[in-house]
Structure formats: C-alpha cells, structure tokens
Amino acid sequence: MMSMGCRWNLRLVAVLLLAGVLSGGGWMEAGRVWAGEQPADAANFHRDRLVAWCIVPFDAKQRGPAERADMVRRLGMA
C-alpha cells in the first residue's frame, strides 16, 4: 500500500508530464531562443519598430511628460 505523500508525488509527476505533452513542445522553441538563435519574427524587435509605451510607472526619477518626451528623443526613439 502506498503512503499518501507518495500518491501525491505520483499525481504531480503525471500532471507535469501530461502538461508537457499537451504543450506541443513549445519549450523547445524557447530553448532555441535562449541558445541565441533568432526567432522567425526577430524583425519585430528592430529599433524602428519599438515604441516607448509604458515608461511612466517604472521611472525612478519621476520625470514629467516633457522630460519623458525629451528622454525618448535623446534615446532616438522619436
């Protein structure tokens, strides 16, 4: 007879294995990106396609709108 803890461990392993199978191997694509390979849509991250859309909540210097606009211009994003 199996102990209760062992049964939970087997269930956890089964659930994780099933989740891995059902994910369709998406983790393999992530592994390629981490290995330094360029994803097929790398053009989406070219500098001319990026937009500074959310700089307010993370601005440690608490810049105002004019200062943020100046910063974006200095970074070459506008």
Backbone as a ProteinNet text record, in pm:
[ID]
protein_1_A
[PRIMARY]
MMSMGCRWNLRLVAVLLLAGVLSGGGWMEAGRVWAGEQPADAANFHRDRLVAWCIVPFDAKQRGPAERADMVRRLGMA
[TERTIARY]
84.4	0	89.2	56.9	138	93.6	191.5	157.5	91.4	25.7	-46.1	50.6	168.5	266.6	317.2	338.1	385.3	279.9	154.4	46	41.1	59.2	57.9	175.1	290.6	407.4	384	322.5	293.4	193.5	94.8	-2.7	64.8	152.8	223.2	307.3	379.1	460.7	372	259.2	168.5	112.3	73.4	17.3	122.9	243.8	350.1	386.4	389.3	417.8	308.7	184.5	72.3	76.4	106.8	114.9	225.3	337	446.2	408.4	337.2	294.1	192.1	97.5	-7.7	42.3	155.4	206.9	259.2	275	315.7	461.1	543.3	685.6	720.9	635.8	665.7	793.9	827.5	950.3	1073	1060.5	1174.5	1206.4	1103.3	1123.8	1189.3	1144.4	1204.2	1351.2	1384.3	1523.4	1609.9	1556.8	1632.9	1659.7	1561	1578.9	1683.5	1678.3	1777	1916.5	1924.9	2054.8	2116	2044.9	2098.5	2048.8	1965.9	1911.2	1805.1	1796.8	1697.4	1561.7	1456.2	1322.9	1283.1	1185.7	1143.3	1095.1	1039.3	984.4	1077.5	1207.4	1303.9	1291.5	1238.1	1222	1128.5	1041.7	950.5	1024.1	1147.2	1220.6	1326.2	1324.7	1417.2	1384.8	1486.7	1472	1363.8	1347.9	1248.7	1105.8	1087.9	952.9	916.4	1009	982	922.2	837	771.8	781.3	815.7	820	678.2	603.5	461.4	433.4	527.8	497.4	619.3	657.4	773.8	735.1	610.4	568.5	580	520.4	520.9	658.9	754.1	883.8	993.3	957	1053.9	1097.1	1218	1267.9	1289.7	1310.8	1335.6	1207.2	1092.1	962	958.5	1000.8	1001.1	859.2	845.4	717.9	705.1	590.2	568.8	673.7	710.7	809.1	946	983.2	1112.5	1115.3	1003.1	995.6	1006.4	939.7	946.8	1090.2	1159.6	1298.9	1386.3	1362	1438	1418.2	1294.1	1264.2	1334.9	1337.4	1408.4	1558.7	1617	1760.7	1798.3	1707.6	1732.8	1713.5	1664.1	1645.1	1520.5	1422.9	1300.6	1187	1212.8	1107.1	1164
-118.3	0	125	221.3	342.6	444.4	521.5	627.1	743.1	828.8	942.7	1038.4	1061.4	1151.3	1098.5	968.1	906.3	918.3	903	914.8	1056.2	1157.3	1295.9	1321.5	1265.1	1282.3	1220.4	1102.8	1038.7	1120.3	1176.4	1261.4	1384.9	1444.8	1564.2	1532.1	1422.6	1382.2	1357.8	1290.8	1261.9	1390.4	1485	1611.6	1690.6	1696.3	1770.4	1705.6	1574.6	1504	1529.4	1523.1	1549.4	1693.2	1787.5	1927.8	1945.8	1877.8	1886.1	1830	1719	1656.9	1745.1	1800.5	1882.5	2018.5	2063.3	2194.3	2192.6	2076.8	2067	2099.9	2090.9	2115.9	2262.7	2350.8	2493.5	2525.4	2441.2	2460.4	2443.1	2368.9	2351.1	2482.1	2555	2684.9	2781.8	2781.5	2869.1	2834.5	2707.6	2665.9	2717.4	2720.7	2772.2	2921.4	2995.3	3139.2	3163.4	3087.3	3103.5	3067.4	2977.6	2935.3	3039.9	3146.5	3253.8	3254.6	3159.6	3159.8	3268.2	3329.5	3433.6	3371.5	3416.5	3367	3418.9	3355.6	3391	3535.2	3589.5	3724.9	3826.5	3808.9	3899.4	4041.5	4057	4190.5	4276.2	4213.4	4290.2	4369.3	4332.8	4399	4495.5	4526.6	4627	4761.6	4843.5	4971.7	5060.8	5056.5	5143.2	5094.5	4977.9	4926.8	4929.5	4971.4	4975.6	5109.7	5107.2	5228.1	5230.2	5344.6	5358.7	5385.1	5281.7	5296.7	5292.9	5249	5234.5	5271	5397.7	5438.3	5507.4	5544.4	5622.1	5544.4	5425.9	5360.5	5314.7	5302.9	5248.2	5354.2	5479.7	5588.4	5626.3	5586.9	5613.3	5762.4	5840.5	5983.9	6066.1	6000.8	6069.1	6187.3	6165	6270.7	6311.5	6435.3	6484.3	6450.3	6481.6	6448.1	6508.8	6633.9	6698.6	6632.5	6599.4	6534.2	6393.2	6323.6	6189.6	6199	6298.1	6316.7	6347.5	6430.9	6462.8	6337.5	6255.6	6132.4	6039.4	6026.5	5939.8	5991.5	6124.3	6182.7	6156	6174.3	6150.8	6005.3	5913.6	5771.7	5734.4	5829.4	5804.1	5724.5	5729.5	5651.8	5736.6	5865.2	5951.5	6042.5
0	0	0	-86.1	-96.2	7.6	56	151.6	77.7	153.8	95.6	24.9	83.7	22.6	-110	-117.9	-241.9	-351.5	-314	-411.3	-470.3	-383.8	-431.8	-525.2	-492.6	-579.4	-716.2	-719.7	-847.7	-928.8	-861.1	-931.5	-989	-910	-956.6	-1080.2	-1076.7	-1191.1	-1312.6	-1292.5	-1403.7	-1463.4	-1378.4	-1426.7	-1503.3	-1450.1	-1518.8	-1652.2	-1654.8	-1779.5	-1882.9	-1840	-1930.3	-1982.1	-1893.7	-1935.9	-2040	-2020.7	-2117.7	-2252.9	-2251.8	-2377.2	-2447.9	-2371.6	-2432	-2478.9	-2426.2	-2466.6	-2610	-2666.5	-2806.7	-2830.9	-2730.7	-2749.7	-2756.4	-2706.2	-2705.6	-2630.7	-2535.8	-2459.2	-2547.4	-2655.6	-2745.7	-2817.2	-2858.1	-2923.7	-2826.6	-2702	-2601.3	-2582.5	-2585.4	-2571.5	-2684.7	-2805.3	-2919.1	-2902.9	-2854.9	-2835.1	-2727.9	-2618.6	-2511.9	-2560.4	-2656.3	-2707.3	-2800.3	-2828.1	-2909.5	-3051.8	-3089.9	-3225.2	-3237.2	-3352.3	-3375.3	-3406.1	-3337.1	-3372.5	-3510.8	-3571.3	-3706.8	-3716.3	-3609.2	-3613.2	-3546.2	-3559.3	-3497.2	-3551.5	-3671.6	-3729.5	-3645.6	-3568.1	-3483.3	-3376.5	-3346.1	-3239.9	-3291.5	-3420.5	-3472.9	-3410.2	-3394.6	-3325.1	-3387.3	-3519.6	-3583.7	-3561.5	-3501.4	-3475.8	-3327.2	-3241.6	-3098	-3058.6	-2959	-2910.2	-2758.2	-2701.7	-2555.6	-2507.3	-2481.4	-2448.9	-2300.1	-2219.6	-2076.8	-1993.6	-1993.3	-1915.5	-1786.2	-1769.4	-1652.7	-1521.8	-1507.7	-1376.7	-1330.9	-1421.9	-1386.6	-1386.4	-1387	-1393.3	-1252.1	-1213.8	-1078.5	-1053.9	-1159.8	-1142.6	-1140.6	-1157.8	-1154.6	-1251.9	-1376.4	-1477.1	-1513.4	-1555.5	-1605.6	-1753.5	-1815.2	-1956.7	-2050	-2027.6	-2115.3	-2100.6	-1977.3	-1954.6	-2015.3	-2007.8	-2068.2	-2220.3	-2278.6	-2423.8	-2466.1	-2387.7	-2417	-2407.5	-2306.3	-2288.8	-2409.1	-2454	-2568.3	-2693.4	-2712	-2826.8	-2816.9	-2697	-2679.6	-2705.5	-2674.8	-2699.4	-2845.9	-2925.5	-3067.7	-3099.2	-3010.2	-3030.5	-3085.1	-3107.2	-3161.1	-3267.5
[MASK]
++++++++++++++++++++++++++++++++++++++++++++++++++++++++++++++++++++++++++++++

